[in-house]
């Protein structure tokens, strides 16, 4: 299943362009599913052959999840007062979780060849890409692998009837459901998920999209293009000033990702026919992934993480147990180190070519004498 994820600053027209991309995909012959946020739908989308539209309502998703879980929780803990679904208050980030859950269901049920996701504003779009990794991190903190293995043994015993069901089993069932959800998709993989940005040609769009490119890179994604709502032809001094501003913005955005111009209209497309003529020719391709790369640096080891357009301000690096935690552009990722790097200590971290498309974080690791045999340490050339 191929996923196309669209995100952009508020008011840039992300929902409209997501619908246009979905229509084009369906007309090209692909079974297409459009995941939309609540709002005014374009008339006639439901009538497009091979196109299904699924509005994702966070409150509705929360109520469905609570209804499915409350009965099991009530059985496990008799007498526990549980609020009705209509009284449950959603946590922040529920919109992204609802989209992720619906996307996982589409993948598991093979509903479509292509899923187009209206991911909303930039912060929500980048959060959606990083959400599976964040959920895995919290799952590892709350229930390390050894405890999950013991939980699986307990679940098997409950099912076999050799152990009485208790309150812990409701939590274990929720953990199993979360693992199933996380195992069904990976929005950080450019081979299966393509990210496209949407913007208006105004100067304030450039720093916002540049930060989004850096945040996406931290999670291994690189946008394949940016749709820009450009002005149609016009005349007069005001038009000339706006076009000059627009051209400067287009030049700056072209340094972030290939620009695809979408001519602005007097009003939003009101039907499928208008959507069909909205987009330029689509020549997007899958960019190479932005994975961390480990190599040798003399007797030390080095981990290189591409972070295009990253700036030194706001960049933080933390070592926590077996993870390297990187914070940049308002987002954070915990990177699990390989077996060799876990037995090393971090001795340096440098941002190379800051603020450019080639910006990268280079982290130097030195073997820890307490965790390396002396002869192996000497062979590595790192004896101190």
C-alpha positions in Angstrom: 0.0 0.0 0.0 1.3 3.4 -0.9 0.7 6.4 1.3 0.7 10.0 0.2 0.8 12.4 3.2 0.0 16.1 2.6 0.7 18.8 5.2 1.2 22.6 5.2 0.7 25.8 7.2 -2.8 26.6 8.1 -4.8 28.1 5.3 -2.5 26.8 2.6 -5.2 24.6 1.1 -3.9 21.2 2.3 -7.4 19.6 2.4 -8.3 20.8 -1.1 -5.0 19.5 -2.6 -5.3 16.2 -0.8 -8.7 15.7 -2.4 -7.2 16.6 -5.8 -4.4 14.1 -5.4 -6.9 11.4 -4.4 -9.1 12.1 -7.5 -6.0 12.0 -9.8 -4.9 8.7 -8.2 -8.3 7.1 -8.6 -8.6 8.2 -12.2 -5.2 6.7 -12.9 -6.7 3.3 -12.0 -5.5 2.9 -8.4 -8.0 1.9 -5.6 -7.7 5.1 -3.5 -8.7 5.9 0.0 -8.8 9.6 1.1 -8.4 10.1 4.9 -9.7 13.6 5.6 -10.1 15.7 8.7 -13.6 17.1 9.6 -14.6 19.9 7.3 -16.6 20.8 4.2 -16.2 18.0 1.7 -15.9 18.6 -2.1 -19.2 17.7 -3.8 -19.1 14.5 -5.8 -16.1 12.8 -4.3 -18.1 9.7 -3.3 -19.1 9.3 -7.0 -15.6 9.0 -8.3 -14.9 5.4 -9.4 -12.2 3.6 -7.2 -12.2 6.4 -4.7 -13.4 6.0 -1.1 -13.5 8.9 1.4 -13.2 8.4 5.1 -13.5 11.4 7.4 -11.4 10.8 10.6 -13.1 12.4 13.6 -10.9 12.3 16.7 -13.8 12.4 19.2 -15.5 9.7 17.3 -12.4 7.5 17.2 -11.9 8.0 21.0 -15.5 7.1 21.7 -15.2 3.9 19.6 -12.0 2.9 21.3 -13.4 3.5 24.8 -16.6 1.6 24.0 -14.5 -1.4 22.8 -12.2 -1.3 25.9 -14.7 -0.3 28.7 -16.6 -3.6 28.6 -13.3 -5.6 29.0 -12.1 -3.3 31.7 -15.4 -3.5 33.6 -15.3 -7.3 33.4 -11.7 -7.4 34.7 -12.4 -4.9 37.6 -16.1 -5.4 38.7 -17.5 -2.4 40.4 -15.1 0.1 38.8 -17.2 3.2 37.9 -16.5 3.9 34.2 -17.7 7.1 32.4 -19.8 6.8 29.3 -18.0 7.3 26.0 -19.6 10.7 25.5 -18.0 11.9 28.8 -14.4 10.8 28.0 -12.1 13.8 27.5 -9.5 13.4 24.6 -5.8 13.9 25.2 -3.7 16.2 23.1 -2.5 14.4 19.9 -5.7 12.4 19.6 -6.2 13.7 16.0 -2.8 12.2 14.9 -3.5 9.0 16.8 -6.9 8.6 15.1 -5.3 9.1 11.7 -2.6 6.6 12.5 -5.1 4.1 13.7 -7.3 4.5 10.6 -4.2 4.3 8.3 -3.1 1.0 10.1 -6.6 -0.4 9.6 -6.5 0.4 5.9 -3.1 -1.3 5.6 -4.3 -4.4 7.5 -7.5 -4.8 5.5 -5.8 -4.0 2.2 -8.6 -1.4 1.5 -6.7 0.5 -1.2 -3.6 0.6 -3.4 -3.1 4.3 -2.4 -4.1 6.1 0.7 -4.0 9.9 0.6 -3.8 11.5 4.1 -4.9 15.1 4.8 -2.5 15.4 7.7 -3.4 19.0 8.5 -1.0 21.7 9.7 2.8 21.2 9.6 3.1 20.4 13.3 0.4 17.8 13.1 1.9 16.3 9.9 5.4 15.9 11.4 3.9 14.6 14.6 2.0 11.9 12.6 5.2 10.8 10.9 7.1 10.5 14.3 4.1 9.1 16.3 4.9 5.4 15.8 8.5 5.9 17.0 7.2 7.9 20.0 4.6 5.2 20.9 7.3 2.5 20.7 9.5 4.5 23.0 6.8 4.9 25.6 5.9 1.2 25.3 9.6 0.2 25.9 9.7 2.5 29.0 6.4 1.2 30.5 6.9 -2.4 29.6 10.4 -3.5 28.6 10.7 -6.5 26.3 11.2 -9.0 29.2 8.0 -7.8 30.9 6.0 -8.1 27.6 7.3 -11.6 27.2 6.0 -12.5 30.7 2.7 -10.8 29.8 2.4 -13.0 26.7 2.9 -16.1 29.0 0.2 -14.8 31.3 -2.2 -14.2 28.5 -1.7 -17.7 27.2 -2.3 -19.1 30.7 -5.6 -17.1 31.0 -6.8 -18.3 27.6 -6.0 -21.9 28.6 -8.0 -21.5 31.8 -5.1 -22.2 34.1 -5.0 -18.6 35.4 -7.8 -16.4 36.5 -8.4 -13.2 34.6 -7.4 -10.0 36.5 -7.1 -6.3 36.0 -3.6 -6.6 34.5 -5.0 -8.6 31.6 -7.0 -5.6 30.4 -3.8 -3.6 30.2 -2.0 -6.5 28.5 -4.7 -6.6 25.9 -4.3 -2.9 25.2 -0.5 -3.4 24.8 -1.1 -6.2 22.3 -3.5 -4.0 20.3 -0.9 -1.2 20.3 1.8 -3.6 19.1 -0.5 -4.7 16.3 -1.1 -1.1 15.3 2.6 -0.3 15.2 3.5 -3.4 13.3 1.2 -2.6 10.5 2.8 0.5 9.0 5.9 2.7 9.1 5.3 6.3 7.9 9.1 7.0 8.3 9.8 4.7 5.3 10.0 6.7 2.0 9.5 3.5 0.1 5.9 3.3 1.3 5.1 6.8 2.5 5.6 9.9 0.5 5.3 13.4 2.1 4.3 16.4 0.1 4.2 19.9 1.5 1.7 22.7 0.7 2.3 26.4 1.0 1.3 29.9 -0.1 4.1 32.0 -1.7 4.5 34.3 1.2 7.9 35.0 3.0 6.7 33.5 6.3 6.1 30.1 4.6 9.9 29.6 4.0 11.1 29.3 7.6 8.0 27.2 8.5 8.6 24.7 5.7 12.4 24.7 6.3 11.8 23.7 9.9 9.4 21.0 8.8 12.0 19.6 6.4 14.4 19.4 9.2 11.9 17.7 11.6 10.9 15.2 8.9 14.5 14.4 8.2 15.0 13.5 11.9 12.4 10.8 11.3 14.0 9.6 8.1 11.6 11.4 5.7 12.4 13.8 2.9 9.4 15.6 1.1 9.1 14.8 -2.5 7.7 18.2 -3.5 5.9 21.3 -2.4 2.6 22.5 -3.9 2.6 26.3 -4.0 -0.6 28.2 -4.7 0.6 30.8 -7.1 -1.1 33.9 -8.5 -2.6 33.9 -12.0 -1.6 36.5 -14.5 -2.3 40.1 -13.8 -1.1 43.7 -14.3 -0.4 46.9 -12.3 2.0 48.0 -9.6 0.4 46.0 -6.8 0.5 42.8 -9.0 4.1 43.4 -9.9 5.2 43.7 -6.2 3.3 40.6 -5.3 4.7 38.6 -8.2 8.3 39.7 -7.3 7.6 38.6 -3.7 6.2 35.3 -5.0 9.2 34.7 -7.2 11.6 35.2 -4.4 9.6 32.7 -2.2 9.4 30.2 -5.0 13.2 30.3 -5.4 13.7 29.7 -1.7 11.2 26.9 -1.6 12.9 25.2 -4.6 15.9 24.7 -2.3 13.7 22.6 0.0 11.9 20.3 -2.4 10.8 20.4 -6.1 8.1 23.1 -6.5 4.8 22.3 -8.2 2.8 25.4 -9.0 -1.0 25.3 -8.5 -2.6 28.4 -9.9 -4.8 30.2 -7.5 -8.5 30.7 -8.3 -11.1 33.2 -7.2 -12.9 30.5 -5.1 -12.2 27.0 -3.8 -13.0 24.1 -6.1 -16.6 23.2 -5.5 -16.8 19.9 -7.4 -14.7 17.0 -8.8 -14.4 18.6 -12.2 -12.7 21.6 -10.7 -10.4 19.4 -8.7 -9.4 17.4 -11.8 -7.8 20.5 -13.4 -6.2 21.8 -10.2 -2.9 19.9 -10.1 0.2 20.2 -12.4 1.7 17.1 -14.0 2.9 14.7 -11.2 6.6 13.7 -11.6 7.3 13.0 -7.9 9.7 10.1 -7.1 10.8 8.4 -4.0 13.8 10.2 -2.5 16.5 8.2 -0.8 15.9 7.6 3.0 17.7 9.7 5.5 18.9 7.0 7.9 21.7 7.4 10.4 25.0 6.0 9.0 27.7 4.5 11.3 31.3 4.5 10.2 34.9 4.4 11.5 36.9 7.5 12.4 40.3 6.3 13.4 40.1 4.3 16.6 36.6 5.8 17.3 33.2 5.3 15.7 31.0 7.9 14.2 27.2 8.2 13.7 26.1 10.6 11.0 22.5 11.8 10.9 21.4 13.9 8.0 19.5 17.0 9.2 19.0 19.3 6.2 18.6 23.0 7.1 19.2 22.3 10.8 20.5 25.2 12.9 22.7 25.0 16.0 20.1 26.8 18.1 17.5 24.4 19.4 19.7 21.3 18.6 20.1 19.0 21.6 21.9 15.7 22.0 21.4 13.3 24.9 22.6 9.8 25.6 20.0 7.7 27.5 20.8 4.0 28.2 21.0 2.4 24.7 19.5 5.3 22.9 20.7 8.5 21.4 18.1 11.2 21.7 18.1 14.1 19.3 16.0 17.2 19.5 15.8 19.6 16.6 13.2 21.9 14.9 10.7 21.4 17.8 10.7 17.6 17.4 12.5 14.7 19.2 13.6 11.2 18.2 15.1 8.4 20.2 17.5 6.4 18.1 18.4 2.9 19.2 22.1 2.3 19.0 23.6 -0.9 17.6 25.4 -3.4 19.7 28.9 -1.8 19.2 27.9 1.8 19.9 26.1 0.8 23.1 29.5 -0.2 24.5 30.9 3.2 23.7 30.7 6.7 25.3 29.7 9.8 23.4 32.8 12.1 23.2 31.7 14.7 20.6 28.7 16.0 18.7 29.0 18.5 15.8 26.5 20.0 13.4 28.3 20.2 10.0 27.2 22.7 7.3 24.5 24.2 9.6 21.6 25.8 7.8 22.2 24.2 4.4 20.7 21.3 2.6 23.8 19.2 3.5 23.6 19.9 7.2 24.3 16.7 9.3 24.9 15.8 12.9 28.1 13.9 13.4 28.4 12.1 16.8 31.7 10.5 17.8 31.8 7.4 20.0 34.8 6.1 21.9 34.9 2.5 23.1 34.3 2.2 26.8 37.3 0.3 28.4 34.9 -1.1 31.0 32.8 -2.8 28.4 35.5 -3.9 25.9 38.1 -6.7 26.4 41.6 -5.2 26.5 42.9 -7.1 23.5 39.9 -6.1 21.4 40.3 -2.5 22.6 44.0 -2.6 21.5 43.0 -4.1 18.1 40.5 -1.2 17.6 43.4 1.3 18.2 41.4 2.9 21.0 43.5 1.9 24.0 44.0 4.9 26.3 
